[in-house]
Amino acid sequence: MRVCIQRVSRAQVSVEGEICGQIDRGLLVLLGVVQGDQEADARHLAQKIVSLRVFDDAQGKMNLSVGEVGGALLVVSQFTLAGDCRKGRRPSFDAAARPELAEQLYEVFVQAVAEQGIPVASGRFRAHMMVELVNDGPVTFVVENR
């Protein structure tokens, strides 16, 4: 799995003009599932992201997790994170997991976040989505499980 995590003061995702997920303070997680990913990978990554200390403490040091600041996650499926742009001018998506597996692991990830007591909103899998966010910092991380 490849994820892009952005610390946000607010974020929302809409499909066909209708908001289907939104959060205030928290993390926007763009999640890409690649070939070879398994349920254990989704659960491990959810635990890692929820425990990442990327929010400022009273001294201004990144020392608090999303749960410790009362934040939430907005998880959006993003198969283009599996894109390989090393050759030519058109990305290759050969590394992306098949849609059936990707959707299953996306749902496992979202559920694993919820099981940790973190409010979680999500986009709509395989839909054309409009994502709006206010990146706080800006703070952005890329995480891979391999």
Short mmCIF file of the C-alpha atoms (twelve columns), coordinates in Angstrom:
data_MODEL
# 
_entry.id   MODEL 
# 
loop_
_atom_site.group_PDB 
_atom_site.id 
_atom_site.type_symbol 
_atom_site.label_atom_id 
_atom_site.label_alt_id 
_atom_site.label_comp_id 
_atom_site.label_asym_id 
_atom_site.label_seq_id 
_atom_site.Cartn_x 
_atom_site.Cartn_y 
_atom_site.Cartn_z 
_atom_site.pdbx_PDB_model_num 
ATOM 1   C CA . MET A 1   0.000   0.000  0.000   1 
ATOM 2   C CA . ARG A 2   1.065   3.508  -0.713  1 
ATOM 3   C CA . VAL A 3   -0.497  6.405  1.111   1 
ATOM 4   C CA . CYS A 4   -0.186  10.146 1.057   1 
ATOM 5   C CA . ILE A 5   -1.137  11.623 4.419   1 
ATOM 6   C CA . GLN A 6   -1.908  15.307 4.829   1 
ATOM 7   C CA . ARG A 7   -2.545  17.008 8.155   1 
ATOM 8   C CA . VAL A 8   -5.632  19.136 7.634   1 
ATOM 9   C CA . SER A 9   -7.715  21.693 9.464   1 
ATOM 10  C CA . ARG A 10  -10.635 20.475 7.335   1 
ATOM 11  C CA . ALA A 11  -11.244 18.263 4.310   1 
ATOM 12  C CA . GLN A 12  -14.146 16.916 2.317   1 
ATOM 13  C CA . VAL A 13  -14.824 14.675 -0.634  1 
ATOM 14  C CA . SER A 14  -17.829 14.874 -2.923  1 
ATOM 15  C CA . VAL A 15  -19.248 12.831 -5.772  1 
ATOM 16  C CA . GLU A 16  -21.496 14.457 -8.362  1 
ATOM 17  C CA . GLY A 17  -21.818 17.568 -6.212  1 
ATOM 18  C CA . GLU A 18  -22.844 15.669 -3.064  1 
ATOM 19  C CA . ILE A 19  -20.525 15.589 -0.048  1 
ATOM 20  C CA . CYS A 20  -19.975 11.955 0.918   1 
ATOM 21  C CA . GLY A 21  -17.272 12.452 3.546   1 
ATOM 22  C CA . GLN A 22  -15.892 15.342 5.562   1 
ATOM 23  C CA . ILE A 23  -13.797 16.035 8.639   1 
ATOM 24  C CA . ASP A 24  -12.497 18.978 10.575  1 
ATOM 25  C CA . ARG A 25  -9.050  18.674 12.188  1 
ATOM 26  C CA . GLY A 26  -7.315  15.437 11.320  1 
ATOM 27  C CA . LEU A 27  -5.656  13.542 8.506   1 
ATOM 28  C CA . LEU A 28  -6.599  13.195 4.868   1 
ATOM 29  C CA . VAL A 29  -5.376  9.765  3.770   1 
ATOM 30  C CA . LEU A 30  -5.078  9.086  0.043   1 
ATOM 31  C CA . LEU A 31  -4.793  5.296  -0.127  1 
ATOM 32  C CA . GLY A 32  -3.423  3.265  -3.034  1 
ATOM 33  C CA . VAL A 33  -3.532  -0.528 -2.998  1 
ATOM 34  C CA . VAL A 34  -0.830  -2.334 -4.968  1 
ATOM 35  C CA . GLN A 35  -0.450  -5.922 -6.105  1 
ATOM 36  C CA . GLY A 36  0.583   -8.224 -3.313  1 
ATOM 37  C CA . ASP A 37  -1.145  -6.234 -0.554  1 
ATOM 38  C CA . GLN A 38  -3.086  -8.264 1.990   1 
ATOM 39  C CA . GLU A 39  -5.520  -7.651 4.823   1 
ATOM 40  C CA . ALA A 40  -2.680  -7.670 7.359   1 
ATOM 41  C CA . ASP A 41  -1.024  -4.827 5.431   1 
ATOM 42  C CA . ALA A 42  -4.198  -2.722 5.611   1 
ATOM 43  C CA . ARG A 43  -4.585  -3.308 9.346   1 
ATOM 44  C CA . HIS A 44  -0.913  -2.588 10.053  1 
ATOM 45  C CA . LEU A 45  -0.980  0.629  8.032   1 
ATOM 46  C CA . ALA A 46  -4.169  1.807  9.750   1 
ATOM 47  C CA . GLN A 47  -2.555  1.266  13.144  1 
ATOM 48  C CA . LYS A 48  0.611   3.071  12.060  1 
ATOM 49  C CA . ILE A 49  -1.217  6.100  10.693  1 
ATOM 50  C CA . VAL A 50  -3.476  6.447  13.724  1 
ATOM 51  C CA . SER A 51  -0.421  6.380  16.006  1 
ATOM 52  C CA . LEU A 52  1.770   8.756  13.954  1 
ATOM 53  C CA . ARG A 53  2.788   11.749 16.040  1 
ATOM 54  C CA . VAL A 54  2.281   14.521 13.498  1 
ATOM 55  C CA . PHE A 55  0.325   17.095 15.529  1 
ATOM 56  C CA . ASP A 56  1.959   19.794 17.637  1 
ATOM 57  C CA . ASP A 57  2.083   19.596 21.415  1 
ATOM 58  C CA . ALA A 58  2.056   22.656 23.704  1 
ATOM 59  C CA . GLN A 59  5.730   23.313 22.855  1 
ATOM 60  C CA . GLY A 60  5.090   23.269 19.105  1 
ATOM 61  C CA . LYS A 61  6.802   19.906 18.603  1 
ATOM 62  C CA . MET A 62  5.190   17.166 16.491  1 
ATOM 63  C CA . ASN A 63  4.465   14.854 19.378  1 
ATOM 64  C CA . LEU A 64  0.738   14.027 19.305  1 
ATOM 65  C CA . SER A 65  -1.322  11.530 17.318  1 
ATOM 66  C CA . VAL A 66  -4.656  12.183 15.634  1 
ATOM 67  C CA . GLY A 67  -6.503  10.555 18.531  1 
ATOM 68  C CA . GLU A 68  -4.672  12.634 21.115  1 
ATOM 69  C CA . VAL A 69  -5.874  15.860 19.457  1 
ATOM 70  C CA . GLY A 70  -9.449  14.621 18.986  1 
ATOM 71  C CA . GLY A 71  -9.040  14.465 15.216  1 
ATOM 72  C CA . ALA A 72  -10.531 12.283 12.512  1 
ATOM 73  C CA . LEU A 73  -9.468  10.612 9.267   1 
ATOM 74  C CA . LEU A 74  -10.873 11.114 5.800   1 
ATOM 75  C CA . VAL A 75  -9.823  8.136  3.670   1 
ATOM 76  C CA . VAL A 76  -9.969  8.447  -0.113  1 
ATOM 77  C CA . SER A 77  -9.146  5.675  -2.563  1 
ATOM 78  C CA . GLN A 78  -6.343  6.797  -4.895  1 
ATOM 79  C CA . PHE A 79  -5.201  4.123  -7.361  1 
ATOM 80  C CA . THR A 80  -2.926  6.621  -9.119  1 
ATOM 81  C CA . LEU A 81  -0.521  6.296  -6.179  1 
ATOM 82  C CA . ALA A 82  0.399   2.968  -7.771  1 
ATOM 83  C CA . GLY A 83  1.454   4.792  -10.929 1 
ATOM 84  C CA . ASP A 84  5.013   4.429  -12.184 1 
ATOM 85  C CA . CYS A 85  6.310   7.511  -13.996 1 
ATOM 86  C CA . ARG A 86  9.922   6.423  -14.436 1 
ATOM 87  C CA . LYS A 87  9.621   5.636  -18.148 1 
ATOM 88  C CA . GLY A 88  8.082   7.715  -20.861 1 
ATOM 89  C CA . ARG A 89  5.446   10.367 -20.387 1 
ATOM 90  C CA . ARG A 90  2.447   8.211  -19.527 1 
ATOM 91  C CA . PRO A 91  2.216   6.554  -16.097 1 
ATOM 92  C CA . SER A 92  1.979   2.784  -15.908 1 
ATOM 93  C CA . PHE A 93  -0.569  1.384  -13.488 1 
ATOM 94  C CA . ASP A 94  0.588   -2.228 -13.745 1 
ATOM 95  C CA . ALA A 95  1.422   -2.261 -10.020 1 
ATOM 96  C CA . ALA A 96  -2.128  -1.339 -8.968  1 
ATOM 97  C CA . ALA A 97  -4.192  -4.075 -7.376  1 
ATOM 98  C CA . ARG A 98  -7.265  -5.323 -9.209  1 
ATOM 99  C CA . PRO A 99  -10.333 -3.239 -8.278  1 
ATOM 100 C CA . GLU A 100 -12.051 -6.067 -6.377  1 
ATOM 101 C CA . LEU A 101 -9.071  -6.600 -4.073  1 
ATOM 102 C CA . ALA A 102 -8.370  -2.884 -3.775  1 
ATOM 103 C CA . GLU A 103 -11.930 -2.167 -2.649  1 
ATOM 104 C CA . GLN A 104 -11.831 -4.986 -0.113  1 
ATOM 105 C CA . LEU A 105 -8.550  -3.746 1.404   1 
ATOM 106 C CA . TYR A 106 -9.754  -0.144 1.346   1 
ATOM 107 C CA . GLU A 107 -12.777 -1.197 3.412   1 
ATOM 108 C CA . VAL A 108 -10.555 -3.203 5.788   1 
ATOM 109 C CA . PHE A 109 -8.375  -0.110 6.279   1 
ATOM 110 C CA . VAL A 110 -11.374 2.126  7.037   1 
ATOM 111 C CA . GLN A 111 -12.788 -0.442 9.481   1 
ATOM 112 C CA . ALA A 112 -9.397  -0.863 11.182  1 
ATOM 113 C CA . VAL A 113 -9.252  2.893  11.802  1 
ATOM 114 C CA . ALA A 114 -12.781 2.881  13.244  1 
ATOM 115 C CA . GLU A 115 -11.904 -0.063 15.509  1 
ATOM 116 C CA . GLN A 116 -9.240  2.133  17.114  1 
ATOM 117 C CA . GLY A 117 -11.892 4.637  18.167  1 
ATOM 118 C CA . ILE A 118 -10.968 7.264  15.589  1 
ATOM 119 C CA . PRO A 119 -13.830 8.952  13.709  1 
ATOM 120 C CA . VAL A 120 -13.423 8.082  10.041  1 
ATOM 121 C CA . ALA A 121 -15.121 9.332  6.891   1 
ATOM 122 C CA . SER A 122 -14.483 8.064  3.388   1 
ATOM 123 C CA . GLY A 123 -14.918 8.730  -0.254  1 
ATOM 124 C CA . ARG A 124 -16.697 6.458  -2.709  1 
ATOM 125 C CA . PHE A 125 -14.597 3.698  -4.241  1 
ATOM 126 C CA . ARG A 126 -14.199 3.875  -8.061  1 
ATOM 127 C CA . ALA A 127 -16.086 7.162  -8.276  1 
ATOM 128 C CA . HIS A 128 -14.822 10.396 -9.757  1 
ATOM 129 C CA . MET A 129 -14.336 12.445 -6.602  1 
ATOM 130 C CA . MET A 130 -13.620 16.058 -5.846  1 
ATOM 131 C CA . VAL A 131 -11.379 16.412 -2.806  1 
ATOM 132 C CA . GLU A 132 -11.059 19.718 -0.989  1 
ATOM 133 C CA . LEU A 133 -8.675  20.308 1.888   1 
ATOM 134 C CA . VAL A 134 -6.875  22.888 3.926   1 
ATOM 135 C CA . ASN A 135 -3.420  21.452 4.554   1 
ATOM 136 C CA . ASP A 136 -2.271  22.474 8.028   1 
ATOM 137 C CA . GLY A 137 1.409   23.351 7.957   1 
ATOM 138 C CA . PRO A 138 1.647   22.237 5.230   1 
ATOM 139 C CA . VAL A 139 2.369   18.788 6.613   1 
ATOM 140 C CA . THR A 140 2.437   15.889 4.147   1 
ATOM 141 C CA . PHE A 141 3.926   12.392 4.399   1 
ATOM 142 C CA . VAL A 142 4.195   9.470  1.993   1 
ATOM 143 C CA . VAL A 143 4.136   6.035  3.612   1 
ATOM 144 C CA . GLU A 144 4.568   2.599  2.032   1 
ATOM 145 C CA . ASN A 145 4.125   -0.717 3.750   1 
ATOM 146 C CA . ARG A 146 7.102   -2.230 1.918   1 
# 
